[in-house]
């Protein structure tokens, strides 16, 4: 069985080492437990009731002890069984298809406005010019806040995201402070909804459900808001940057998207399959189990490598980035009981952003060297300098 050093900041889930390990066995040893590499095994283990969500142990694994660590253990990610279902039941009905569909016009407007500003020049740093403000303004819309509030929310959500990288220990003071600020914001948003000043946002829906359930305490409500902000901003911001890098490296795919706008939905799925921001999801064995001929002792953490499983030759005979192909479903949003609560929100706002970008920019290229977070844990461009040619509007 191969060894993959997930603790090494230079490790990449897209590396030849991972492919070799996947060819040799369905799993590999790591400093944190086992890495699961093949599509079938990832799918089965995501639904295996002998496992629990493994990320609950992330703070303990890395020696984190502050406000973030306490929040993480209480949150929907850190809970199981009845407590976990109650937390999911608080949010999932609010984030319905009808509710998210009602936000599409606002997402379209945000994307169009940002594209207009970008089009005034022929180059930009994409993360700061588009991905970060789009994700921030989209989450403000979800929260019922003015779009202009996006800077402080995006800043805190990005700082919180540092908790999920392999170098998290050295960033603990930064993400602890962000966690406390977001909790204070959640408290203010709940108070506003209860005063009747917000009757239609995601917050209003959460408050109505929480207040109708005497078993939902205030801390659980605030934690759900914080985890929603964190996931909403971080996923959209990162996935947009990763997607633009893919399109720059595959210009024929950008041309295909521009020529056929109905491909945007499939393009979102292909981006997540090819370059997911969440490079692995985790599970922990709650009992001694046998799986795939391997004895897995209780307490073993399994890291289900999303990227490796999506490119498993057993289900993907053409691994290149191709938005025109229909693929087997990926596990970029996890699966089973802990399937991402905000997956529909993320898929929808990213689609709106891609559609606007494709309408606006004819060609894309790098304008210098991009900077990246480590290609493991939660990854993203830090900076993404790009050049582009803007589509010339048709004559009236």
C-alpha positions in Angstrom: 0.0 0.0 0.0 1.4 3.4 -1.0 2.0 6.3 1.5 0.7 9.8 0.6 1.9 12.7 2.8 -1.2 14.8 3.1 0.6 16.9 5.8 3.2 18.2 3.2 2.1 21.6 1.9 3.5 20.7 -1.5 1.3 17.6 -1.8 -1.2 17.6 -4.6 -4.3 15.5 -4.8 -3.8 15.7 -8.6 -0.3 14.3 -8.5 1.2 11.3 -10.2 1.8 9.9 -6.8 -2.0 9.8 -6.2 -2.6 8.2 -9.6 0.0 5.5 -8.9 -1.5 4.8 -5.5 -5.0 4.5 -7.0 -3.7 2.1 -9.6 -2.2 -0.1 -6.9 -5.0 -0.2 -4.3 -8.3 1.4 -3.4 -6.6 3.2 -0.4 -3.3 4.5 0.7 -1.7 5.3 4.1 -1.4 9.0 5.2 -0.2 10.8 8.4 -3.9 11.2 9.2 -5.3 7.8 8.5 -6.3 6.3 5.1 -6.8 8.0 1.8 -9.6 6.5 -0.3 -8.9 6.8 -4.0 -11.4 5.0 -6.2 -14.9 6.1 -7.2 -16.8 3.0 -6.1 -15.2 2.9 -2.7 -15.7 6.6 -2.1 -19.4 6.3 -3.0 -19.9 3.3 -0.7 -18.0 4.8 2.3 -19.9 8.1 2.1 -23.1 6.2 2.8 -21.7 3.6 5.3 -23.4 3.9 8.6 -20.4 2.5 10.4 -18.6 5.8 9.7 -19.2 9.3 11.0 -18.2 12.7 9.6 -14.5 12.8 10.1 -14.0 16.6 10.0 -15.3 16.9 13.5 -11.8 15.8 14.6 -9.9 18.3 12.4 -9.3 20.8 15.3 -8.1 18.0 17.6 -5.8 16.6 14.9 -4.1 19.9 14.4 -4.1 21.1 18.1 -6.7 23.9 17.6 -8.4 24.9 20.9 -9.9 28.4 20.4 -13.3 29.7 19.4 -13.2 28.1 15.9 -12.5 24.7 17.4 -15.4 25.0 19.8 -17.7 26.2 17.0 -16.6 23.4 14.7 -17.4 20.7 17.2 -20.9 22.2 17.9 -21.8 22.8 14.2 -23.7 20.5 11.8 -20.4 19.2 10.6 -19.4 18.1 14.1 -22.7 16.4 15.1 -24.2 13.0 14.3 -27.5 11.2 14.7 -30.5 13.0 16.0 -28.6 16.2 16.8 -27.2 16.3 13.2 -30.6 15.7 11.6 -32.2 18.4 13.7 -29.6 20.9 12.5 -30.0 19.9 8.9 -33.8 20.1 9.3 -33.3 23.7 10.4 -31.6 24.8 7.1 -32.5 22.4 4.3 -36.2 23.3 3.9 -35.3 27.0 3.8 -32.8 26.5 0.9 -35.4 25.0 -1.3 -35.3 25.0 -5.1 -38.0 27.6 -5.2 -36.2 29.9 -2.8 -32.9 29.6 -4.6 -34.6 30.1 -8.0 -36.0 33.4 -6.7 -32.5 34.6 -6.1 -31.3 34.1 -9.6 -32.2 37.6 -10.9 -30.1 39.1 -8.1 -27.2 36.8 -8.8 -27.4 37.7 -12.5 -27.3 41.4 -11.7 -24.3 41.0 -9.4 -22.4 39.1 -12.1 -23.3 41.6 -14.8 -22.3 44.6 -12.8 -18.9 43.0 -12.0 -18.4 42.0 -15.6 -19.1 45.6 -16.7 -16.4 46.9 -14.4 -13.9 44.3 -15.6 -14.7 45.1 -19.2 -13.5 48.7 -18.8 -10.0 47.3 -18.9 -8.3 44.4 -20.6 -6.8 42.7 -17.5 -7.4 42.2 -13.8 -6.6 40.1 -10.8 -9.7 37.8 -11.1 -10.1 36.9 -7.5 -10.3 40.5 -6.2 -12.1 41.9 -9.3 -14.8 39.2 -9.6 -14.7 36.0 -7.5 -14.4 37.5 -4.1 -16.9 40.4 -4.6 -19.4 38.1 -6.4 -19.3 35.5 -3.6 -19.6 38.2 -1.0 -22.5 40.0 -2.7 -24.3 36.7 -3.3 -24.1 35.8 0.3 -25.3 39.3 1.3 -28.3 38.7 -0.9 -28.9 35.4 0.8 -28.7 37.1 4.2 -30.9 40.0 3.3 -28.1 42.5 3.6 -27.1 45.3 1.3 -24.6 44.3 -1.4 -22.2 46.9 -0.1 -21.6 44.9 3.0 -19.7 42.2 1.1 -16.2 43.3 1.9 -16.3 42.6 5.7 -18.2 39.4 5.2 -15.9 38.1 2.5 -12.9 39.0 4.5 -14.1 37.1 7.5 -15.2 34.1 5.5 -11.8 33.9 3.8 -10.0 34.2 7.1 -12.2 31.4 8.5 -11.3 29.2 5.5 -7.7 29.2 6.7 -8.8 26.8 9.4 -9.3 24.1 6.8 -5.8 24.1 5.2 -3.0 21.8 6.2 -1.1 24.8 7.6 -4.0 25.8 9.8 -2.2 25.9 13.1 -0.1 29.0 12.3 -3.3 30.8 11.2 -5.3 30.1 14.4 -5.4 33.7 15.8 -6.7 34.9 12.4 -9.6 32.5 12.0 -10.5 32.6 15.6 -11.0 36.3 15.4 -13.1 35.9 12.2 -15.2 33.2 13.9 -16.1 35.6 16.7 -16.9 38.5 14.3 -19.2 36.2 12.2 -20.9 35.0 15.3 -21.6 38.6 16.4 -23.0 39.3 12.9 -25.2 36.3 13.1 -26.6 37.6 16.4 -27.4 40.9 14.8 -29.1 39.3 11.8 -31.3 37.1 14.1 -32.3 40.1 16.2 -33.2 42.0 13.0 -35.4 39.2 11.8 -37.2 38.9 15.1 -37.9 42.7 15.1 -39.7 42.1 11.7 -37.1 44.1 9.7 -36.3 41.0 7.6 -39.2 38.8 6.6 -37.9 37.1 3.4 -34.2 36.2 3.6 -32.5 32.9 4.5 -32.1 34.3 8.0 -35.8 35.0 8.3 -36.5 31.4 7.3 -34.0 30.0 9.8 -35.4 32.2 12.6 -38.9 31.1 11.9 -38.0 27.4 12.0 -35.8 27.8 15.1 -38.4 29.7 17.0 -41.0 27.1 16.2 -38.8 24.3 17.6 -38.2 24.5 21.4 -35.3 22.1 21.0 -33.3 24.4 18.8 -31.2 26.6 21.0 -29.8 30.0 20.2 -26.2 28.8 19.8 -27.3 26.2 17.2 -29.1 28.9 15.2 -26.0 31.2 15.3 -23.7 28.4 14.4 -25.8 27.5 11.4 -25.6 31.1 10.1 -21.8 31.2 10.5 -21.3 27.8 8.8 -23.6 29.0 5.9 -21.6 32.2 5.4 -18.3 30.3 5.6 -19.4 27.6 3.1 -21.2 30.0 0.8 -18.4 32.5 0.4 -15.5 30.1 0.4 -16.9 27.6 -2.0 -18.1 30.1 -4.6 -15.0 32.3 -4.4 -12.6 29.4 -4.7 -14.5 27.4 -7.3 -14.9 30.4 -9.6 -11.1 30.9 -9.5 -10.4 27.3 -10.1 -12.9 27.3 -13.0 -11.4 30.3 -14.7 -8.0 28.7 -14.5 -9.4 25.6 -16.2 -10.9 27.6 -19.0 -7.7 29.5 -19.5 -5.8 26.2 -19.8 -8.5 24.8 -22.1 -9.5 27.7 -24.4 -11.6 25.4 -26.7 -13.9 24.8 -23.7 -14.4 28.5 -23.2 -15.3 28.8 -26.9 -17.7 25.9 -26.5 -19.4 27.6 -23.5 -19.7 30.9 -25.4 -21.2 29.1 -28.4 -23.7 27.1 -26.4 -24.8 28.9 -23.2 -27.0 25.9 -22.2 -23.8 24.1 -21.3 -23.3 26.3 -18.2 -25.0 23.8 -15.8 -22.8 21.0 -17.0 -19.8 23.3 -17.0 -20.3 23.9 -13.2 -20.3 20.1 -12.6 -17.2 19.6 -14.8 -15.3 22.3 -13.0 -16.0 20.7 -9.6 -15.1 17.3 -11.0 -11.9 18.5 -12.6 -10.7 21.0 -9.9 -12.6 20.8 -6.7 -12.0 23.4 -4.0 -12.7 20.6 -1.4 -10.1 18.1 -2.4 -11.2 15.5 0.1 -14.0 14.7 2.5 -13.5 12.7 5.7 -15.2 9.9 7.6 -14.2 8.2 10.9 -14.9 4.6 11.8 -17.1 4.4 14.8 -16.4 0.6 15.1 -13.9 -1.9 13.8 -14.9 -2.6 10.2 -13.8 -4.7 7.3 -13.9 -3.0 3.9 -12.4 -4.0 0.6 -10.3 -6.7 2.3 -8.8 -4.1 4.7 -9.4 -4.2 8.4 -10.1 -0.6 9.6 -9.9 -0.1 13.4 -12.4 2.1 15.2 -11.2 5.7 15.2 -9.4 5.5 11.9 -10.0 8.6 9.7 -10.7 8.0 6.1 -9.9 10.8 3.6 -12.1 10.3 0.5 -10.1 12.0 -2.3 -12.7 13.7 -4.4 -10.4 14.5 -7.3 -8.9 11.1 -7.5 -12.3 9.4 -7.4 -13.7 11.6 -10.1 -10.9 10.6 -12.5 -10.9 7.0 -11.6 -10.4 5.1 -15.0 -13.1 2.7 -13.9 -15.8 5.4 -14.5 -13.9 8.1 -16.5 -12.5 7.0 -19.8 -11.7 10.6 -20.8 -10.2 12.5 -17.9 -9.6 15.8 -19.7 -11.7 18.8 -18.8 -14.6 18.7 -21.2 -17.9 20.6 -20.5 -19.7 18.8 -23.3 -19.5 15.4 -21.7 -22.0 13.9 -19.3 -20.2 12.2 -16.4 -21.0 10.1 -13.4 -21.8 12.3 -10.5 -18.8 13.7 -8.6 -18.5 13.9 -4.8 -17.4 17.5 -4.6 -20.3 18.2 -2.2 -19.7 15.0 -0.2 -22.6 12.5 0.1 -24.7 10.6 2.5 -26.0 12.1 5.7 -23.5 14.9 5.5 -24.1 16.0 1.9 -23.5 19.7 1.6 -26.5 21.7 2.8 -25.7 24.6 0.4 -25.0 22.7 -2.7 -27.9 24.1 -4.7 -27.0 27.7 -3.7 -23.4 27.1 -4.8 -24.3 25.4 -8.1 -26.8 28.2 -8.9 -24.7 31.3 -8.1 -21.6 29.8 -9.9 -23.8 29.1 -12.9 -25.0 32.7 -13.0 -21.4 34.0 -12.7 -20.2 31.7 -15.5 -23.0 32.7 -17.8 -22.2 36.4 -17.4 -18.5 36.0 -17.8 -19.0 33.9 -21.0 -21.3 36.6 -22.4 -18.7 39.3 -21.7 -15.3 37.9 -22.5 -14.3 36.4 -25.8 -10.9 35.1 -24.9 -9.0 34.6 -21.6 -5.3 34.1 -20.7 -3.0 34.4 -17.8 -1.3 37.7 -17.2 1.5 36.6 -15.0 1.9 33.8 -12.5 -1.0 32.8 -10.3 -0.5 32.2 -6.5 -2.3 29.2 -5.0 -3.2 27.7 -1.6 -1.8 24.2 -1.2 -3.4 21.8 -3.6 -4.9 19.8 -0.7 -7.4 20.3 2.1 -9.5 23.3 0.8 -7.6 24.9 -2.2 -8.1 28.0 -4.2 -6.2 30.6 -6.2 -4.9 33.4 -3.9 -4.3 35.6 -6.9 -5.2 34.9 -10.5 -4.0 37.6 -12.9 -5.7 37.4 -16.2 -6.0 39.2 -19.6 -9.1 39.1 -21.8 -10.7 40.4 -24.9 -14.2 41.8 -24.3 -17.0 40.8 -26.6 -18.0 43.7 -28.9 -21.7 44.4 -28.5 -23.8 43.9 -31.6 -24.9 47.0 -33.4 -28.4 48.2 -32.7 
